[in-house]
Amino acid sequence: MVSSWVAPQFIKTTIARQLLTVIFAVSLSLAPRESFAEIHLRGEVGENVTVRCPVDRHKTLTFLYFQKGKEFVNGFHRLKNIQRKRWENTSVEEDDAAVQMCNLKASQSGEYQCYIQYKDETNVSDSVIHLSVTAKYSKPTVITLCHAKRCLLTCTSHGGYPRTKLTWNVIGNSSGLIWTDRKESEDSDPNTMLYNISSTVSFNCSYGEQMFIGCSVGDVTSEFLAVCVPKDRPHIRKLTICSIVLFIAIIVLFPVWKCVKNVLQ
C-alpha cells in the first residue's frame, strides 16, 4: 500500500521540478534585460573564491540566480523557495549579493552569469563573470644519462592546470650543442583534469664544452645539471706538466742539498 503511494508522489515531484526549470528559463528569456560589464576572476584548485554580483545597494533584491550557462549554481528568491539543486561547494550571501565557491576544481573554469531582479521591478539584470581556475605545476625534475659525447635528459612536472609545455634552459656556450631528438608527452587525470607533463631531449656534445642544463614550467625552474666533458685546454696541460717536473726535481735534488749541507757544517 505504501509503495503504491510513493511511486506516483515521486513522479509528481520530479515533474514539478522540471516544470519549475522550464518556467524559470522562459521567465528569464522574456523579461527585459539590463547588462553590466564583464567581470574576470582568478582562483586556484583547492582554494576559495568569492563572486560578487554587481547590484544597486540602494535597492532591495527580489532574487539572485548564479548560473553556468543553463546550469543553476546557487542563488535565492525572497518570495519563494528554490527547489533546484545547488552545487555542493557553493553558498550564497544574500546581504552581499555574493556566491562563495570553496575547494575549487579545474572543471569549474568558465563563463558564469548573475541574474538579479529588484523589488517592484520587472527588469532582470544580468552580468557575465569569467572564472579562470589554475593549478601550480610541481618543481620540474631532470634525470640525465650520458655516455661518451651523447646525453639523454628527461624533465617532468606534475599536477598543473591548464595544459602547458616545458622549456629547456642552457647556461654556457650552446653553439656546440646539437639536438638530435626531442619528445613531449602529457596526460590528464580524468577526475581532477590536472596535467602531468614531460619532455625528453637527446643531443651530442660535439665540442665537449661543459654546459649547465635545466628546464622550467612557468616561473618554476629545476636544478641545473652539468653535462658534457670540458675540452683539454693547452695552457692547463702545460701547467700540469711543469708542476710534475718541479715535483720530480725537488725529490731528486733534496738528498743532494742535504748532503752538501752536512759537508759544509
Secondary structure, 3 states (H helix, E strand, C coil): CHHHHHHHHHHHHHHHHHHHHHHHHHHHHHCCEEECCCEEEEEECCCCEEEECCCCCCCCEEEEEEEECCEEEEEEECCCCCCCCCCCCEEEECCCCEEEECCCCHHHCEEEEEEEEECCCCCEEEEEEEEEEEECCCCCEEEEEEECCEEEEEEEEEEEECCCCCEEEEECCCCCEEEEEEEEEEEECCCCCCEEEEEEEEEEECCCCCEEEEEEECCEECCCEEECCCCCCHHHHHHHHHHHHHHHHHHHHHHHHHHHHHHHC
